[in-house]
Amino acid sequence: MKKIISIEGMSCAHCVAHVETALKGIAGIDKIKVDLKKNQAEIKAEQVDDQAIRDAITEAGYSVVAIQSA
């Protein structure tokens, strides 16, 4: 399953690293790609709860605008 997460608040490479680290802490995620220009992250996972994604990113200091399954 692929999910695309729209994120507000990222402004630099350090922000990208914080989001990647936050997402790596969620069990079940196989692949993570964070794109600063698009303000989004793309993950591939077996099954991950959207609320767990929101919580991890919010705890890292950023806002989740939307989560889309692709």
PDB file of N, CA, C and O in Angstrom:
ATOM      1  N   MET A   1       0.839  -1.162   0.000  1.00  0.00           N
ATOM      2  CA  MET A   1       0.000   0.000   0.000  1.00  0.00           C
ATOM      3  C   MET A   1       0.894   1.239   0.000  1.00  0.00           C
ATOM      4  O   MET A   1       1.905   1.284   0.700  1.00  0.00           O
ATOM      5  N   LYS A   2       0.515   2.235  -0.785  1.00  0.00           N
ATOM      6  CA  LYS A   2       1.253   3.488  -0.858  1.00  0.00           C
ATOM      7  C   LYS A   2       0.369   4.600  -0.315  1.00  0.00           C
ATOM      8  O   LYS A   2      -0.823   4.658  -0.618  1.00  0.00           O
ATOM      9  N   LYS A   3       0.955   5.485   0.490  1.00  0.00           N
ATOM     10  CA  LYS A   3       0.227   6.643   1.006  1.00  0.00           C
ATOM     11  C   LYS A   3       1.039   7.888   0.732  1.00  0.00           C
ATOM     12  O   LYS A   3       2.267   7.884   0.829  1.00  0.00           O
ATOM     13  N   ILE A   4       0.336   8.956   0.388  1.00  0.00           N
ATOM     14  CA  ILE A   4       0.961  10.253   0.167  1.00  0.00           C
ATOM     15  C   ILE A   4       0.438  11.191   1.251  1.00  0.00           C
ATOM     16  O   ILE A   4      -0.768  11.378   1.407  1.00  0.00           O
ATOM     17  N   ILE A   5       1.376  11.776   1.995  1.00  0.00           N
ATOM     18  CA  ILE A   5       1.028  12.620   3.128  1.00  0.00           C
ATOM     19  C   ILE A   5       1.425  14.056   2.814  1.00  0.00           C
ATOM     20  O   ILE A   5       2.600  14.336   2.581  1.00  0.00           O
ATOM     21  N   SER A   6       0.464  14.961   2.805  1.00  0.00           N
ATOM     22  CA  SER A   6       0.747  16.386   2.602  1.00  0.00           C
ATOM     23  C   SER A   6       1.074  16.990   3.964  1.00  0.00           C
ATOM     24  O   SER A   6       0.331  16.808   4.929  1.00  0.00           O
ATOM     25  N   ILE A   7       2.203  17.715   4.033  1.00  0.00           N
ATOM     26  CA  ILE A   7       2.716  18.206   5.304  1.00  0.00           C
ATOM     27  C   ILE A   7       2.971  19.711   5.220  1.00  0.00           C
ATOM     28  O   ILE A   7       3.504  20.206   4.226  1.00  0.00           O
ATOM     29  N   GLU A   8       2.583  20.431   6.274  1.00  0.00           N
ATOM     30  CA  GLU A   8       2.884  21.863   6.368  1.00  0.00           C
ATOM     31  C   GLU A   8       3.968  22.071   7.413  1.00  0.00           C
ATOM     32  O   GLU A   8       4.022  21.359   8.416  1.00  0.00           O
ATOM     33  N   GLY A   9       4.835  23.054   7.172  1.00  0.00           N
ATOM     34  CA  GLY A   9       5.816  23.441   8.168  1.00  0.00           C
ATOM     35  C   GLY A   9       7.245  23.057   7.836  1.00  0.00           C
ATOM     36  O   GLY A   9       8.162  23.466   8.549  1.00  0.00           O
ATOM     37  N   MET A  10       7.470  22.291   6.784  1.00  0.00           N
ATOM     38  CA  MET A  10       8.841  21.935   6.414  1.00  0.00           C
ATOM     39  C   MET A  10       9.453  23.074   5.602  1.00  0.00           C
ATOM     40  O   MET A  10       8.828  23.605   4.684  1.00  0.00           O
ATOM     41  N   SER A  11      10.706  23.447   5.962  1.00  0.00           N
ATOM     42  CA  SER A  11      11.332  24.543   5.239  1.00  0.00           C
ATOM     43  C   SER A  11      12.778  24.271   4.839  1.00  0.00           C
ATOM     44  O   SER A  11      13.380  25.067   4.118  1.00  0.00           O
ATOM     45  N   CYS A  12      13.346  23.149   5.300  1.00  0.00           N
ATOM     46  CA  CYS A  12      14.750  22.884   4.991  1.00  0.00           C
ATOM     47  C   CYS A  12      15.040  21.381   5.070  1.00  0.00           C
ATOM     48  O   CYS A  12      14.160  20.578   5.379  1.00  0.00           O
ATOM     49  N   ALA A  13      16.283  21.027   4.787  1.00  0.00           N
ATOM     50  CA  ALA A  13      16.683  19.621   4.807  1.00  0.00           C
ATOM     51  C   ALA A  13      16.579  19.024   6.213  1.00  0.00           C
ATOM     52  O   ALA A  13      16.310  17.831   6.358  1.00  0.00           O
ATOM     53  N   HIS A  14      16.787  19.835   7.241  1.00  0.00           N
ATOM     54  CA  HIS A  14      16.638  19.334   8.608  1.00  0.00           C
ATOM     55  C   HIS A  14      15.192  18.933   8.882  1.00  0.00           C
ATOM     56  O   HIS A  14      14.936  17.948   9.574  1.00  0.00           O
ATOM     57  N   CYS A  15      14.255  19.694   8.341  1.00  0.00           N
ATOM     58  CA  CYS A  15      12.831  19.360   8.494  1.00  0.00           C
ATOM     59  C   CYS A  15      12.545  18.005   7.844  1.00  0.00           C
ATOM     60  O   CYS A  15      11.840  17.170   8.410  1.00  0.00           O
ATOM     61  N   VAL A  16      13.094  17.804   6.664  1.00  0.00           N
ATOM     62  CA  VAL A  16      12.924  16.541   5.955  1.00  0.00           C
ATOM     63  C   VAL A  16      13.448  15.395   6.818  1.00  0.00           C
ATOM     64  O   VAL A  16      12.801  14.355   6.937  1.00  0.00           O
ATOM     65  N   ALA A  17      14.613  15.588   7.413  1.00  0.00           N
ATOM     66  CA  ALA A  17      15.203  14.553   8.262  1.00  0.00           C
ATOM     67  C   ALA A  17      14.338  14.275   9.490  1.00  0.00           C
ATOM     68  O   ALA A  17      14.202  13.123   9.903  1.00  0.00           O
ATOM     69  N   HIS A  18      13.752  15.320  10.076  1.00  0.00           N
ATOM     70  CA  HIS A  18      12.882  15.121  11.240  1.00  0.00           C
ATOM     71  C   HIS A  18      11.649  14.308  10.864  1.00  0.00           C
ATOM     72  O   HIS A  18      11.239  13.417  11.609  1.00  0.00           O
ATOM     73  N   VAL A  19      11.061  14.609   9.718  1.00  0.00           N
ATOM     74  CA  VAL A  19       9.873  13.865   9.276  1.00  0.00           C
ATOM     75  C   VAL A  19      10.251  12.417   8.974  1.00  0.00           C
ATOM     76  O   VAL A  19       9.525  11.498   9.352  1.00  0.00           O
ATOM     77  N   GLU A  20      11.373  12.205   8.300  1.00  0.00           N
ATOM     78  CA  GLU A  20      11.817  10.833   8.009  1.00  0.00           C
ATOM     79  C   GLU A  20      12.023  10.043   9.297  1.00  0.00           C
ATOM     80  O   GLU A  20      11.594   8.894   9.402  1.00  0.00           O
ATOM     81  N   THR A  21      12.674  10.654  10.265  1.00  0.00           N
ATOM     82  CA  THR A  21      12.918   9.993  11.538  1.00  0.00           C
ATOM     83  C   THR A  21      11.613   9.664  12.245  1.00  0.00           C
ATOM     84  O   THR A  21      11.463   8.579  12.808  1.00  0.00           O
ATOM     85  N   ALA A  22      10.671  10.594  12.218  1.00  0.00           N
ATOM     86  CA  ALA A  22       9.371  10.364  12.848  1.00  0.00           C
ATOM     87  C   ALA A  22       8.647   9.188  12.196  1.00  0.00           C
ATOM     88  O   ALA A  22       8.066   8.353  12.889  1.00  0.00           O
ATOM     89  N   LEU A  23       8.682   9.122  10.859  1.00  0.00           N
ATOM     90  CA  LEU A  23       8.002   8.043  10.148  1.00  0.00           C
ATOM     91  C   LEU A  23       8.707   6.703  10.335  1.00  0.00           C
ATOM     92  O   LEU A  23       8.054   5.660  10.360  1.00  0.00           O
ATOM     93  N   LYS A  24      10.033   6.721  10.466  1.00  0.00           N
ATOM     94  CA  LYS A  24      10.777   5.478  10.697  1.00  0.00           C
ATOM     95  C   LYS A  24      10.402   4.835  12.023  1.00  0.00           C
ATOM     96  O   LYS A  24      10.582   3.630  12.205  1.00  0.00           O
ATOM     97  N   GLY A  25       9.886   5.627  12.942  1.00  0.00           N
ATOM     98  CA  GLY A  25       9.476   5.115  14.239  1.00  0.00           C
ATOM     99  C   GLY A  25       8.163   4.363  14.222  1.00  0.00           C
ATOM    100  O   GLY A  25       7.762   3.798  15.240  1.00  0.00           O
ATOM    101  N   ILE A  26       7.488   4.346  13.086  1.00  0.00           N
ATOM    102  CA  ILE A  26       6.201   3.646  12.968  1.00  0.00           C
ATOM    103  C   ILE A  26       6.446   2.253  12.406  1.00  0.00           C
ATOM    104  O   ILE A  26       7.040   2.099  11.339  1.00  0.00           O
ATOM    105  N   ALA A  27       5.989   1.252  13.126  1.00  0.00           N
ATOM    106  CA  ALA A  27       6.155  -0.135  12.676  1.00  0.00           C
ATOM    107  C   ALA A  27       5.342  -0.386  11.412  1.00  0.00           C
ATOM    108  O   ALA A  27       4.210   0.080  11.286  1.00  0.00           O
ATOM    109  N   GLY A  28       5.932  -1.125  10.481  1.00  0.00           N
ATOM    110  CA  GLY A  28       5.210  -1.530   9.281  1.00  0.00           C
ATOM    111  C   GLY A  28       5.531  -0.731   8.039  1.00  0.00           C
ATOM    112  O   GLY A  28       5.137  -1.120   6.940  1.00  0.00           O
ATOM    113  N   ILE A  29       6.240   0.384   8.187  1.00  0.00           N
ATOM    114  CA  ILE A  29       6.587   1.187   7.017  1.00  0.00           C
ATOM    115  C   ILE A  29       7.855   0.620   6.394  1.00  0.00           C
ATOM    116  O   ILE A  29       8.878   0.467   7.062  1.00  0.00           O
ATOM    117  N   ASP A  30       7.771   0.310   5.097  1.00  0.00           N
ATOM    118  CA  ASP A  30       8.899  -0.288   4.388  1.00  0.00           C
ATOM    119  C   ASP A  30       9.787   0.743   3.704  1.00  0.00           C
ATOM    120  O   ASP A  30      11.009   0.597   3.684  1.00  0.00           O
ATOM    121  N   LYS A  31       9.173   1.789   3.140  1.00  0.00           N
ATOM    122  CA  LYS A  31       9.926   2.767   2.359  1.00  0.00           C
ATOM    123  C   LYS A  31       9.368   4.159   2.626  1.00  0.00           C
ATOM    124  O   LYS A  31       8.154   4.346   2.714  1.00  0.00           O
ATOM    125  N   ILE A  32      10.269   5.137   2.756  1.00  0.00           N
ATOM    126  CA  ILE A  32       9.875   6.522   3.040  1.00  0.00           C
ATOM    127  C   ILE A  32      10.614   7.450   2.084  1.00  0.00           C
ATOM    128  O   ILE A  32      11.826   7.335   1.899  1.00  0.00           O
ATOM    129  N   LYS A  33       9.868   8.372   1.482  1.00  0.00           N
ATOM    130  CA  LYS A  33      10.477   9.404   0.639  1.00  0.00           C
ATOM    131  C   LYS A  33       9.808  10.727   0.997  1.00  0.00           C
ATOM    132  O   LYS A  33       8.600  10.882   0.821  1.00  0.00           O
ATOM    133  N   VAL A  34      10.591  11.679   1.500  1.00  0.00           N
ATOM    134  CA  VAL A  34      10.059  12.985   1.869  1.00  0.00           C
ATOM    135  C   VAL A  34      10.558  14.001   0.850  1.00  0.00           C
ATOM    136  O   VAL A  34      11.756  14.084   0.578  1.00  0.00           O
ATOM    137  N   ASP A  35       9.630  14.774   0.288  1.00  0.00           N
ATOM    138  CA  ASP A  35       9.941  15.752  -0.753  1.00  0.00           C
ATOM    139  C   ASP A  35       9.660  17.159  -0.231  1.00  0.00           C
ATOM    140  O   ASP A  35       8.504  17.529  -0.026  1.00  0.00           O
ATOM    141  N   LEU A  36      10.717  17.940  -0.017  1.00  0.00           N
ATOM    142  CA  LEU A  36      10.574  19.290   0.519  1.00  0.00           C
ATOM    143  C   LEU A  36       9.832  20.209  -0.450  1.00  0.00           C
ATOM    144  O   LEU A  36       8.978  20.991  -0.030  1.00  0.00           O
ATOM    145  N   LYS A  37      10.149  20.120  -1.738  1.00  0.00           N
ATOM    146  CA  LYS A  37       9.518  21.004  -2.732  1.00  0.00           C
ATOM    147  C   LYS A  37       8.009  20.779  -2.831  1.00  0.00           C
ATOM    148  O   LYS A  37       7.244  21.727  -3.008  1.00  0.00           O
ATOM    149  N   LYS A  38       7.592  19.526  -2.717  1.00  0.00           N
ATOM    150  CA  LYS A  38       6.165  19.199  -2.806  1.00  0.00           C
ATOM    151  C   LYS A  38       5.477  19.259  -1.442  1.00  0.00           C
ATOM    152  O   LYS A  38       4.254  19.144  -1.358  1.00  0.00           O
ATOM    153  N   ASN A  39       6.258  19.438  -0.375  1.00  0.00           N
ATOM    154  CA  ASN A  39       5.724  19.415   0.988  1.00  0.00           C
ATOM    155  C   ASN A  39       4.918  18.154   1.252  1.00  0.00           C
ATOM    156  O   ASN A  39       3.794  18.204   1.751  1.00  0.00           O
ATOM    157  N   GLN A  40       5.517  17.025   0.906  1.00  0.00           N
ATOM    158  CA  GLN A  40       4.818  15.765   1.128  1.00  0.00           C
ATOM    159  C   GLN A  40       5.793  14.625   1.382  1.00  0.00           C
ATOM    160  O   GLN A  40       6.985  14.706   1.085  1.00  0.00           O
ATOM    161  N   ALA A  41       5.238  13.569   1.940  1.00  0.00           N
ATOM    162  CA  ALA A  41       5.988  12.338   2.146  1.00  0.00           C
ATOM    163  C   ALA A  41       5.216  11.218   1.469  1.00  0.00           C
ATOM    164  O   ALA A  41       3.986  11.223   1.434  1.00  0.00           O
ATOM    165  N   GLU A  42       5.957  10.266   0.937  1.00  0.00           N
ATOM    166  CA  GLU A  42       5.353   9.083   0.324  1.00  0.00           C
ATOM    167  C   GLU A  42       5.893   7.877   1.073  1.00  0.00           C
ATOM    168  O   GLU A  42       7.102   7.721   1.246  1.00  0.00           O
ATOM    169  N   ILE A  43       4.974   7.029   1.514  1.00  0.00           N
ATOM    170  CA  ILE A  43       5.408   5.826   2.221  1.00  0.00           C
ATOM    171  C   ILE A  43       4.828   4.593   1.546  1.00  0.00           C
ATOM    172  O   ILE A  43       3.769   4.640   0.918  1.00  0.00           O
ATOM    173  N   LYS A  44       5.545   3.500   1.691  1.00  0.00           N
ATOM    174  CA  LYS A  44       5.042   2.203   1.264  1.00  0.00           C
ATOM    175  C   LYS A  44       5.037   1.326   2.502  1.00  0.00           C
ATOM    176  O   LYS A  44       6.036   1.233   3.214  1.00  0.00           O
ATOM    177  N   ALA A  45       3.894   0.679   2.754  1.00  0.00           N
ATOM    178  CA  ALA A  45       3.750  -0.116   3.962  1.00  0.00           C
ATOM    179  C   ALA A  45       2.706  -1.197   3.758  1.00  0.00           C
ATOM    180  O   ALA A  45       1.834  -1.089   2.896  1.00  0.00           O
ATOM    181  N   GLU A  46       2.809  -2.232   4.562  1.00  0.00           N
ATOM    182  CA  GLU A  46       1.797  -3.288   4.534  1.00  0.00           C
ATOM    183  C   GLU A  46       0.457  -2.709   4.975  1.00  0.00           C
ATOM    184  O   GLU A  46      -0.530  -2.746   4.240  1.00  0.00           O
ATOM    185  N   GLN A  47       0.451  -2.173   6.197  1.00  0.00           N
ATOM    186  CA  GLN A  47      -0.757  -1.554   6.721  1.00  0.00           C
ATOM    187  C   GLN A  47      -0.343  -0.629   7.856  1.00  0.00           C
ATOM    188  O   GLN A  47       0.282  -1.065   8.823  1.00  0.00           O
ATOM    189  N   VAL A  48      -0.690   0.639   7.739  1.00  0.00           N
ATOM    190  CA  VAL A  48      -0.353   1.622   8.757  1.00  0.00           C
ATOM    191  C   VAL A  48      -1.575   2.486   9.000  1.00  0.00           C
ATOM    192  O   VAL A  48      -2.245   2.927   8.066  1.00  0.00           O
ATOM    193  N   ASP A  49      -1.849   2.715  10.266  1.00  0.00           N
ATOM    194  CA  ASP A  49      -2.991   3.531  10.667  1.00  0.00           C
ATOM    195  C   ASP A  49      -2.692   5.013  10.382  1.00  0.00           C
ATOM    196  O   ASP A  49      -1.627   5.514  10.741  1.00  0.00           O
ATOM    197  N   ASP A  50      -3.630   5.701   9.740  1.00  0.00           N
ATOM    198  CA  ASP A  50      -3.444   7.120   9.427  1.00  0.00           C
ATOM    199  C   ASP A  50      -3.212   7.944  10.686  1.00  0.00           C
ATOM    200  O   ASP A  50      -2.436   8.900  10.663  1.00  0.00           O
ATOM    201  N   GLN A  51      -3.869   7.589  11.778  1.00  0.00           N
ATOM    202  CA  GLN A  51      -3.708   8.352  13.016  1.00  0.00           C
ATOM    203  C   GLN A  51      -2.286   8.232  13.554  1.00  0.00           C
ATOM    204  O   GLN A  51      -1.755   9.190  14.116  1.00  0.00           O
ATOM    205  N   ALA A  52      -1.670   7.073  13.387  1.00  0.00           N
ATOM    206  CA  ALA A  52      -0.282   6.893  13.824  1.00  0.00           C
ATOM    207  C   ALA A  52       0.642   7.801  13.010  1.00  0.00           C
ATOM    208  O   ALA A  52       1.598   8.361  13.548  1.00  0.00           O
ATOM    209  N   ILE A  53       0.357   7.945  11.726  1.00  0.00           N
ATOM    210  CA  ILE A  53       1.138   8.839  10.865  1.00  0.00           C
ATOM    211  C   ILE A  53       0.966  10.280  11.323  1.00  0.00           C
ATOM    212  O   ILE A  53       1.946  11.007  11.486  1.00  0.00           O
ATOM    213  N   ARG A  54      -0.284  10.690  11.529  1.00  0.00           N
ATOM    214  CA  ARG A  54      -0.568  12.060  11.991  1.00  0.00           C
ATOM    215  C   ARG A  54       0.132  12.353  13.315  1.00  0.00           C
ATOM    216  O   ARG A  54       0.755  13.401  13.481  1.00  0.00           O
ATOM    217  N   ASP A  55       0.021  11.414  14.253  1.00  0.00           N
ATOM    218  CA  ASP A  55       0.615  11.606  15.577  1.00  0.00           C
ATOM    219  C   ASP A  55       2.129  11.761  15.490  1.00  0.00           C
ATOM    220  O   ASP A  55       2.694  12.640  16.140  1.00  0.00           O
ATOM    221  N   ALA A  56       2.792  10.928  14.703  1.00  0.00           N
ATOM    222  CA  ALA A  56       4.248  10.964  14.590  1.00  0.00           C
ATOM    223  C   ALA A  56       4.719  12.284  13.975  1.00  0.00           C
ATOM    224  O   ALA A  56       5.680  12.884  14.456  1.00  0.00           O
ATOM    225  N   ILE A  57       4.053  12.730  12.931  1.00  0.00           N
ATOM    226  CA  ILE A  57       4.454  13.971  12.259  1.00  0.00           C
ATOM    227  C   ILE A  57       4.142  15.188  13.129  1.00  0.00           C
ATOM    228  O   ILE A  57       4.934  16.128  13.195  1.00  0.00           O
ATOM    229  N   THR A  58       3.007  15.167  13.784  1.00  0.00           N
ATOM    230  CA  THR A  58       2.632  16.265  14.685  1.00  0.00           C
ATOM    231  C   THR A  58       3.612  16.357  15.851  1.00  0.00           C
ATOM    232  O   THR A  58       4.016  17.452  16.242  1.00  0.00           O
ATOM    233  N   GLU A  59       3.987  15.218  16.399  1.00  0.00           N
ATOM    234  CA  GLU A  59       4.938  15.187  17.508  1.00  0.00           C
ATOM    235  C   GLU A  59       6.311  15.725  17.078  1.00  0.00           C
ATOM    236  O   GLU A  59       7.049  16.284  17.890  1.00  0.00           O
ATOM    237  N   ALA A  60       6.639  15.552  15.807  1.00  0.00           N
ATOM    238  CA  ALA A  60       7.902  16.072  15.273  1.00  0.00           C
ATOM    239  C   ALA A  60       7.845  17.584  15.023  1.00  0.00           C
ATOM    240  O   ALA A  60       8.870  18.203  14.739  1.00  0.00           O
ATOM    241  N   GLY A  61       6.643  18.182  15.129  1.00  0.00           N
ATOM    242  CA  GLY A  61       6.513  19.613  15.001  1.00  0.00           C
ATOM    243  C   GLY A  61       5.921  20.118  13.696  1.00  0.00           C
ATOM    244  O   GLY A  61       6.030  21.303  13.381  1.00  0.00           O
ATOM    245  N   TYR A  62       5.301  19.234  12.940  1.00  0.00           N
ATOM    246  CA  TYR A  62       4.740  19.618  11.632  1.00  0.00           C
ATOM    247  C   TYR A  62       3.256  19.276  11.589  1.00  0.00           C
ATOM    248  O   TYR A  62       2.758  18.554  12.453  1.00  0.00           O
ATOM    249  N   SER A  63       2.561  19.785  10.604  1.00  0.00           N
ATOM    250  CA  SER A  63       1.123  19.573  10.480  1.00  0.00           C
ATOM    251  C   SER A  63       0.823  18.688   9.280  1.00  0.00           C
ATOM    252  O   SER A  63       1.398  18.872   8.207  1.00  0.00           O
ATOM    253  N   VAL A  64      -0.072  17.736   9.460  1.00  0.00           N
ATOM    254  CA  VAL A  64      -0.527  16.886   8.364  1.00  0.00           C
ATOM    255  C   VAL A  64      -1.780  17.527   7.775  1.00  0.00           C
ATOM    256  O   VAL A  64      -2.777  17.725   8.469  1.00  0.00           O
ATOM    257  N   VAL A  65      -1.712  17.845   6.485  1.00  0.00           N
ATOM    258  CA  VAL A  65      -2.833  18.463   5.795  1.00  0.00           C
ATOM    259  C   VAL A  65      -3.783  17.387   5.275  1.00  0.00           C
ATOM    260  O   VAL A  65      -5.002  17.514   5.393  1.00  0.00           O
ATOM    261  N   ALA A  66      -3.216  16.331   4.703  1.00  0.00           N
ATOM    262  CA  ALA A  66      -4.026  15.262   4.136  1.00  0.00           C
ATOM    263  C   ALA A  66      -3.198  13.983   4.001  1.00  0.00           C
ATOM    264  O   ALA A  66      -1.974  14.024   3.877  1.00  0.00           O
ATOM    265  N   ILE A  67      -3.901  12.845   4.028  1.00  0.00           N
ATOM    266  CA  ILE A  67      -3.280  11.553   3.774  1.00  0.00           C
ATOM    267  C   ILE A  67      -4.114  10.859   2.710  1.00  0.00           C
ATOM    268  O   ILE A  67      -5.312  10.637   2.888  1.00  0.00           O
ATOM    269  N   GLN A  68      -3.461  10.516   1.594  1.00  0.00           N
ATOM    270  CA  GLN A  68      -4.166   9.861   0.487  1.00  0.00           C
ATOM    271  C   GLN A  68      -3.570   8.481   0.252  1.00  0.00           C
ATOM    272  O   GLN A  68      -2.352   8.303   0.246  1.00  0.00           O
ATOM    273  N   SER A  69      -4.445   7.523   0.060  1.00  0.00           N
ATOM    274  CA  SER A  69      -3.982   6.177  -0.335  1.00  0.00           C
ATOM    275  C   SER A  69      -3.862   6.173  -1.843  1.00  0.00           C
ATOM    276  O   SER A  69      -4.736   6.667  -2.557  1.00  0.00           O
ATOM    277  N   ALA A  70      -2.760   5.605  -2.316  1.00  0.00           N
ATOM    278  CA  ALA A  70      -2.541   5.573  -3.766  1.00  0.00           C
ATOM    279  C   ALA A  70      -2.374   4.149  -4.242  1.00  0.00           C
ATOM    280  O   ALA A  70      -2.181   3.916  -5.435  1.00  0.00           O
TER     281      ALA A  70
END
